[in-house]
Amino acid sequence: MKITDECISCGACVDTCPVTAIVESGDKYAINEDCTECGACVDSCPVSAIVE
Protein backbone atom coordinates (compact mmCIF):
# COMPACT_ATOMS: atom_id res chain seq x y z
CA MET A 1 0.00 0.00 0.00
CA LYS A 2 1.10 3.53 -0.71
CA ILE A 3 -0.33 6.98 -0.07
CA THR A 4 -0.04 9.17 -3.16
CA ASP A 5 0.44 12.92 -3.48
CA GLU A 6 -3.37 13.23 -3.67
CA CYS A 7 -3.41 12.92 0.15
CA ILE A 8 -5.14 15.89 1.81
CA SER A 9 -3.91 15.00 5.32
CA CYS A 10 -7.42 14.53 6.70
CA GLY A 11 -6.37 11.60 8.91
CA ALA A 12 -9.36 9.39 8.09
CA CYS A 13 -7.06 6.47 7.28
CA VAL A 14 -5.21 6.69 10.59
CA ASP A 15 -8.31 5.83 12.61
CA THR A 16 -9.17 2.83 10.43
CA CYS A 17 -5.76 1.13 10.45
CA PRO A 18 -5.88 -1.86 12.81
CA VAL A 19 -2.08 -2.04 13.18
CA THR A 20 -1.33 1.72 13.40
CA ALA A 21 0.85 1.57 10.29
CA ILE A 22 -0.12 5.04 9.04
CA VAL A 23 1.96 7.93 10.30
CA GLU A 24 2.39 11.63 9.56
CA SER A 25 5.20 12.26 7.11
CA GLY A 26 5.72 15.89 6.26
CA ASP A 27 2.63 17.39 4.67
CA LYS A 28 0.87 14.06 4.13
CA TYR A 29 0.60 10.61 5.67
CA ALA A 30 2.70 7.52 4.93
CA ILE A 31 2.30 3.79 5.44
CA ASN A 32 5.15 2.10 7.28
CA GLU A 33 6.44 -1.48 7.27
CA ASP A 34 3.87 -2.60 9.89
CA CYS A 35 1.17 -2.54 7.17
CA THR A 36 -0.64 -5.87 6.74
CA GLU A 37 -2.32 -4.68 3.50
CA CYS A 38 -5.81 -5.31 4.89
CA GLY A 39 -7.26 -2.49 2.76
CA ALA A 40 -9.22 -0.74 5.51
CA CYS A 41 -7.48 2.55 4.75
CA VAL A 42 -8.31 2.37 1.05
CA ASP A 43 -12.04 2.40 1.78
CA SER A 44 -11.74 5.22 4.33
CA CYS A 45 -9.86 7.69 2.10
CA PRO A 46 -12.24 10.37 0.79
CA VAL A 47 -9.93 11.30 -2.12
CA SER A 48 -8.76 7.81 -3.14
CA ALA A 49 -5.13 8.64 -2.35
CA ILE A 50 -4.22 5.14 -1.18
CA VAL A 51 -3.24 2.57 -3.77
CA GLU A 52 -1.95 -0.99 -3.68
C-alpha positions as CSV (number, residue, x, y, z in Angstrom):
1,M,0.0,0.0,0.0
2,K,1.1,3.5,-0.7
3,I,-0.3,7.0,-0.1
4,T,0.0,9.2,-3.2
5,D,0.4,12.9,-3.5
6,E,-3.4,13.2,-3.7
7,C,-3.4,12.9,0.2
8,I,-5.1,15.9,1.8
9,S,-3.9,15.0,5.3
10,C,-7.4,14.5,6.7
11,G,-6.4,11.6,8.9
12,A,-9.4,9.4,8.1
13,C,-7.1,6.5,7.3
14,V,-5.2,6.7,10.6
15,D,-8.3,5.8,12.6
16,T,-9.2,2.8,10.4
17,C,-5.8,1.1,10.4
18,P,-5.9,-1.9,12.8
19,V,-2.1,-2.0,13.2
20,T,-1.3,1.7,13.4
21,A,0.9,1.6,10.3
22,I,-0.1,5.0,9.0
23,V,2.0,7.9,10.3
24,E,2.4,11.6,9.6
25,S,5.2,12.3,7.1
26,G,5.7,15.9,6.3
27,D,2.6,17.4,4.7
28,K,0.9,14.1,4.1
29,Y,0.6,10.6,5.7
30,A,2.7,7.5,4.9
31,I,2.3,3.8,5.4
32,N,5.1,2.1,7.3
33,E,6.4,-1.5,7.3
34,D,3.9,-2.6,9.9
35,C,1.2,-2.5,7.2
36,T,-0.6,-5.9,6.7
37,E,-2.3,-4.7,3.5
38,C,-5.8,-5.3,4.9
39,G,-7.3,-2.5,2.8
40,A,-9.2,-0.7,5.5
41,C,-7.5,2.5,4.8
42,V,-8.3,2.4,1.0
43,D,-12.0,2.4,1.8
44,S,-11.7,5.2,4.3
45,C,-9.9,7.7,2.1
46,P,-12.2,10.4,0.8
47,V,-9.9,11.3,-2.1
48,S,-8.8,7.8,-3.1
49,A,-5.1,8.6,-2.4
50,I,-4.2,5.1,-1.2
51,V,-3.2,2.6,-3.8
52,E,-1.9,-1.0,-3.7
